[in-house]
Amino acid sequence: MQILSIRRLQASGADARFDIAITDQLRLFGLCLTKNADGAWRTYAPRNSGVRVASFHPSLADQITRAAVAALEGEANVGR
């Protein structure tokens, strides 16, 4: 799993948008990273016509979120 790119957002409902390679055969683009009021981070799939285009099992969502937060905070190399 590798974060391909991540960018902070200023005027949006999300804190950041990012692209990720889950495996060599699967890449996801435009995922949203948000920080809840309780301080917990959460990842959301992008929407198309108001409908989420993907959903994730909780354990996969946690792995994706941890990777994105690490990249956002500069703890991991992005796009390597």
C-alpha positions in Angstrom: 0.0 0.0 0.0 1.5 3.3 -1.1 0.2 6.9 -1.0 0.8 8.3 -4.5 -0.1 11.9 -3.7 -1.8 13.8 -1.0 -2.9 17.5 -0.8 -4.4 19.6 1.9 -7.7 21.3 1.2 -8.5 24.8 2.5 -12.2 25.3 1.8 -13.8 21.9 1.7 -15.5 19.4 3.9 -12.3 17.3 3.9 -8.9 18.0 5.3 -7.1 16.4 2.4 -7.6 14.4 -0.8 -5.2 11.6 -1.8 -4.5 8.9 -4.3 -3.4 5.4 -3.2 -2.1 2.2 -4.7 -3.6 -0.6 -2.6 -1.7 -3.2 -4.7 0.2 -3.1 -8.0 -3.2 -3.9 -9.7 -5.5 -1.5 -7.8 -5.2 2.3 -7.5 -7.9 4.6 -6.0 -8.0 8.3 -6.8 -9.6 11.3 -5.0 -10.2 9.8 -1.6 -11.1 12.2 1.2 -9.4 12.3 4.6 -11.3 14.1 7.3 -10.7 14.6 11.0 -13.8 14.2 13.2 -14.8 16.4 16.1 -13.4 13.7 18.5 -10.0 13.9 16.7 -10.3 10.6 14.9 -9.4 10.5 11.2 -11.6 8.9 8.6 -11.3 8.1 4.9 -14.2 8.4 2.5 -14.4 7.3 -1.2 -15.2 10.0 -3.7 -18.8 10.5 -4.9 -20.3 10.3 -8.4 -23.8 11.8 -8.9 -24.1 11.9 -5.1 -23.3 8.2 -4.5 -20.0 6.9 -3.0 -18.1 5.0 -5.6 -16.6 2.5 -3.2 -16.7 1.2 0.4 -14.1 -0.4 2.5 -14.0 -3.1 5.1 -13.2 -1.5 8.5 -9.7 -3.1 8.7 -8.8 -1.9 5.2 -10.3 1.5 5.9 -8.0 1.7 9.0 -4.9 0.8 7.0 -5.7 3.3 4.3 -6.4 6.1 6.9 -3.2 5.4 8.8 -1.2 5.5 5.6 -2.8 8.8 4.5 -2.4 10.5 7.9 1.3 9.4 8.0 1.8 10.9 4.6 -0.1 14.1 5.5 2.1 14.5 8.6 5.3 13.9 6.6 6.0 10.6 8.3 6.1 8.6 5.1 7.5 9.1 1.6 4.8 9.9 -0.9 5.0 8.6 -4.4 8.1 6.5 -3.9 
